[in-house]
Structure formats: C-alpha cells, structure tokens
Amino acid sequence: MFYREAGEFRTTYKEDSQTFPIRFDRWRYYFVLFVAICVIPFMVNDYWVNSIFLPFLIYAIAAIGLNILVGYCGQVSLGTGGFMAVGAYACYKLMTAFPDVSMFIHVILAGVITAGVGMLFGLPSLRIKGFYLAVATLAAQFFLVWLFNRVPWFYNYSASGQINAPERDTFGILITGPNTEAWATYLFCLIFTVVSAIIARNLTRGSVGRKWMAIRDMDIAAEIIGVNPLTAKLSAFAISSFFVGISGALFFSVYLGAVEVGEAFGINKSFLVLFMIIIGGLGSIFGSFAGAAFLVLLPVALKVVGVDWLGWPTDIVAHLQLVIVGALIIVFLIAEPHGIAQLWRVTKEKLRLWPFPH
C-alpha cells in the first residue's frame, strides 16, 4: 500500500524526527499548500472569501493560540475575546499613527502588544489554576471590553465609539478598506496562518513545548525535575496571546473593517474559540484547524440546507446550530476528549496497518 513507512531510509536524527515521517503525509501537506497558494486565489470571489476562507484562517490562528495555552500548557482561559480586542485596537492605533508602515508590521506589532498584555494577566496563573484561573481570565475579558468602551483614546474619540480600518496597502496592493480584492485579503491572511502554524508546531515539538506539557500533566513534578513554572506559564501566555492578538488584528482590519468592541469581541467570542479547540482536539495544531473549519462551515452548511433547500425560518436554523454545537461538545468530552484530531490520528494508524488485524 502507498501509506507505509517501508522503503523510507533515514540517515539522520533530523530526518527521523520530522513532522511528517511518512512520505505520503509530506506530499499531501505540500499539495494542500500548493492548492491554497496557487489555485484558490484565482478561483475565489468575495462571497467565498468573506463567508468561509477569511473567518477560517483568522479563527485558526486564534485557536492555535488558545490551544497552546489550554491544550499544551493546561492553563484554562476564557479571555480570548478580550485579547483579540487588544490586537484589534493596537492595530487600529498603529494604522492611524503610522500610515506609511506596512500592514505586516502593524499586525505583528499588534501581536507583540497583546503578548505583553497576556503576560500581565497571566501572572495569577503562578498562584492559582483550574476553575480559579478560568474566573481570573474571565475577569480580564470583561475588564478589557470595559476599558476599550470607556476610554475614548482607544477609538480616537469617535462619536460612535466604533473603530474603522483606513485604507492601507502592502507592496502596492490594498489590504484594508472598501476597495480590496478578494484574493489579496485571502493571501494576506493565509501567510499569517501558515507561518503561525509552522512556528507553533516547532515550538510544541521542542524543549519549550515539553516544558509546557510537563506543567500541564503535573506542575509539582515538573518543578522538581527542573522546569521553571514562572517562565513556562508566562511564555505560554505570551505566545498564546501573540497569536490571538494577530487574529484580532486581522479580524478587525482585513475581515470586518469596522468593529464595536462589545459586539465583535464579547464573551461569545471567547467561548467560540474555546469550542473550536474542544471539538478539534486539545493539544493538537491540526485540531485547531479542524475545529475552526468545523465551526466556520457549520453555519454555512445549515443555511444552505435549512434555509435555501428546506425553507426553514432563519431563527430556527440559528437555534439548531447552537443545539448541534452543544451536543457535539458533550459527545466529544465524554467519548473522545481529544476531538477530531484523535479521530484522524486513529484513522491514519488503521490505514498504516491495513489489511492486517490490530
């Protein structure tokens, strides 16, 4: 069969420990990247980009960030929406203060600012954990939303309290504003998603990731064997917030274009990203993509089937979506806590052994 390790001769440790040890997996990964970069930009229109591709790419970055904190380091967080708001407002202030700087720099700096804020709110994790840490991050969520609502400096003293992304370009191509091209915004977000996934994958497979997982599994034992809980937990908060800040900056500037913090980055946003990693799989980069894809595609699929084909009222379809998501979370937490990623992993293992019994 084609899905086998037989015949693959490796001579170095680097080859033996690569992310995709089976050749078929590597070629599948290259094929997906080729399609995403060289095929989709020439086929998409505004509807596909705004309904599916942009939210999927942006939520995938946020899910990767939250998965680093919750799935790999074991630090429960309910403040994802607030940290996305930090990235959005930081990007807005940078865009208005430095109009000639590239959007790439604005988004990255927004992530850096969010990382600093995440480290600040991550300090309680040194003393508390579990439910109490979840409450602390939930308090951060409400505090950040209140701050951006009440301090006019953050929205440049706008009468409506809303922030609007001005037109900005990269290499002469408009990335933000009303006159953007669908393929340009898609490729801009795709670059950040691919780079974020590569960075996160290498971090979780290295010494930093092993420290996170040691803290997650048993923090006292990890400290005994030499893992510094201060640096491990704060680095997880910083890197997680960095990715979440990037997703917030992209969500505001490229996807929506104009946001009001309470509506765009409320507590529902925090729960949405948390549901993505629960359904997709905790402690898995692939699970972050799977969960984001599922929760982005589910409303579109229900709208097509329920509203367009069956003629159901829109409110019934919206409630059905909540029922399906809630039921799936219960099923995954009971039957398969590691989510879609574990189902995919088991499927690949069975394929590697087929047709032999196991």
C-alpha positions, 0 to 999 in steps of 0.5 A: 500500500502507498501509506507505509513507512517501508522503503523510507531510509533515514540517515539522520536524527533530523530526518527521523524526527520530522513532522511528517515521517511518512512520505505520503503525509509530506506530499499531501501537506505540500499539495494542500499548500500548493492548492491554497497558494496557487489555485484558490486565489484565482478561483475565489470571489468575495462571497467565498472569501468573506463567508468561509476562507477569511473567518477560517484562517483568522479563527485558526490562528486564534485557536492555535493560540488558545490551544497552546495555552489550554491544550499544551500548557493546561492553563484554562482561559476564557479571555480570548475575546478580550485579547483579540480586542487588544490586537484589534485596537493596537492595530487600529492605533498603529494604522492611524499613527503610522500610515506609511508602515506596512500592514505586516508590521502593524499586525505583528506589532499588534501581536507583540502588544497583546503578548505583553498584555497576556503576560500581565494577566497571566501572572495569577496563573503562578498562584492559582489554576483550574476553575480559579484561573478560568474566573481570573481570565474571565475577569480580564475579558470583561475588564478589557471590553470595559476599558476599550468602551470607556476610554475614548483614546482607544477609538480616537474619540469617535462619536460612535465609539466604533473603530474603522480600518483606513485604507492601507496597502502592502507592496502596492496592493490594498489590504484594508478598506472598501476597495480590496480584492478578494484574493489579496485579503485571502493571501494576506491572511493565509501567510499569517496562518501558515507561518503561525502554524509552522512556528507553533508546531516547532515550538510544541515539538521542542524543549519549550513545548515539553516544558509546557506539557510537563506543567500541564500533566503535573506542575509539582513534578515538573518543578522538581525535575527542573522546569521553571513554572514562572517562565513556562506559564508566562511564555505560554501566555505570551505566545498564546496571546501573540497569536490571538492578538494577530487574529484580532488584528486581522479580524478587525482590519482585513475581515470586518473593517469596522468593529464595536468592541462589545459586539465583535469581541464579547464573551461569545467570542471567547467561548467560540474559540474555546469550542473550536479547540474542544471539538478539534482536539486539545493539544493538537495544531491540526485540531485547531484547524479542524475545529475552526473549519468545523465551526466556520462551515457549520453555519454555512452548511445549515443555511444552505440546507435549512434555509435555501433547500428546506425553507426553514425560518432563519431563527430556527436554523440559528437555534439548531446550530447552537443545539448541534454545537452543544451536543457535539461538545458533550459527545466529544468530552465524554467519548473522545476528549481529544476531538477530531484530531484523535479521530484522524490520528486513529484513522491514519494508524488503521490505514498504516496497518491495513489489511492486517488485524490490530 
